[in-house]
Amino acid sequence: MPRYATPADLQAVLDRLVRLEQTITANGVGRTVELPEILNVRDLANLLKTSPNAIRVMHCRGQLPAPIRLGGSKRLLWRAIDVASWLNGETESRTESSRSR
């Protein structure tokens, strides 16, 4: 059974999100672009202190927030803000949300 993140782990994710909310100047033309943080399977496994295979199993069982797809890719990716909300109990996993309907 995977061990979930501790409050210190959650705080580290939130600290990273705060840093990423800052905007950067793109191409020197004064245009600002917000950079959302994207977590892949390995990143999420490190955050939850489990293996990448356990993350894939949890995804298949609907025990994680819904992943995002970039450009039609089959890679499993999550927005860090979605994961932080899920860890904080503000959002449900896909299984929990389907049970509550």
C-alpha positions as CSV (number, residue, x, y, z in Angstrom):
1,M,0.0,0.0,0.0
2,P,1.5,3.4,-1.0
3,R,2.4,5.8,1.7
4,Y,0.8,9.2,1.1
5,A,2.6,12.5,1.4
6,T,3.2,14.1,4.8
7,P,2.2,17.7,5.6
8,A,5.9,18.6,4.9
9,D,5.7,17.1,1.4
10,L,2.5,19.0,0.8
11,Q,4.1,22.3,2.0
12,A,7.0,21.6,-0.4
13,V,4.6,21.3,-3.3
14,L,2.7,24.4,-2.3
15,D,6.0,26.3,-2.0
16,R,6.9,25.2,-5.5
17,L,3.5,26.4,-6.8
18,V,4.0,29.8,-5.2
19,R,7.3,30.2,-7.0
20,L,5.7,29.1,-10.3
21,E,2.9,31.6,-10.0
22,Q,5.4,34.3,-10.8
23,T,5.4,35.4,-14.4
24,I,8.3,35.6,-16.7
25,T,9.0,37.9,-19.6
26,A,8.9,36.0,-22.9
27,N,11.1,36.9,-25.9
28,G,12.0,40.2,-24.4
29,V,8.8,41.9,-25.7
30,G,7.3,42.5,-22.3
31,R,4.7,39.8,-22.8
32,T,4.2,37.7,-19.7
33,V,3.4,34.0,-19.7
34,E,2.3,31.9,-16.7
35,L,4.1,28.6,-16.4
36,P,1.9,25.9,-14.9
37,E,3.9,23.0,-13.3
38,I,3.2,19.7,-14.8
39,L,4.0,16.4,-12.9
40,N,4.7,13.2,-14.8
41,V,4.5,9.7,-13.3
42,R,8.0,9.8,-11.8
43,D,7.4,13.2,-10.3
44,L,4.2,12.1,-8.7
45,A,5.7,8.9,-7.5
46,N,8.5,10.8,-5.8
47,L,6.0,13.2,-4.2
48,L,3.9,10.3,-2.8
49,K,7.0,8.3,-1.9
50,T,5.9,5.3,-4.0
51,S,7.0,3.7,-7.3
52,P,6.0,4.8,-10.8
53,N,4.2,1.4,-11.3
54,A,2.1,2.1,-8.2
55,I,1.1,5.5,-9.6
56,R,0.0,3.7,-12.9
57,V,-2.0,1.2,-10.8
58,M,-3.6,4.0,-8.8
59,H,-4.5,5.8,-12.0
60,C,-6.1,2.7,-13.5
61,R,-8.2,2.3,-10.3
62,G,-9.3,5.9,-10.3
63,Q,-7.5,6.7,-7.1
64,L,-5.8,9.9,-8.4
65,P,-7.1,13.2,-9.7
66,A,-7.8,13.1,-13.4
67,P,-4.6,13.5,-15.5
68,I,-4.3,16.0,-18.4
69,R,-3.3,15.2,-21.9
70,L,-1.0,17.5,-23.9
71,G,-1.2,17.4,-27.6
72,G,-3.0,14.1,-27.7
73,S,-0.1,12.4,-25.9
74,K,-0.8,9.2,-24.0
75,R,1.6,10.2,-21.3
76,L,0.1,10.5,-17.8
77,L,0.6,14.1,-16.6
78,W,-1.0,16.0,-13.7
79,R,-1.1,19.7,-13.0
80,A,0.7,20.3,-9.7
81,I,-2.1,22.5,-8.4
82,D,-4.6,19.7,-9.0
83,V,-2.4,17.2,-7.1
84,A,-1.9,19.8,-4.2
85,S,-5.7,20.2,-4.0
86,W,-6.2,16.5,-3.9
87,L,-3.6,16.0,-1.2
88,N,-5.1,18.7,0.8
89,G,-8.5,17.0,0.6
90,E,-10.1,19.9,-1.4
91,T,-10.8,17.7,-4.4
92,E,-11.6,14.0,-4.7
93,S,-10.1,11.2,-6.8
94,R,-12.0,10.0,-9.8
95,T,-13.3,7.0,-7.9
96,E,-14.5,9.1,-4.9
97,S,-16.3,11.6,-7.2
98,S,-18.1,8.9,-9.2
99,R,-19.3,7.2,-5.9
100,S,-20.8,10.5,-4.6
101,R,-23.0,10.9,-7.7
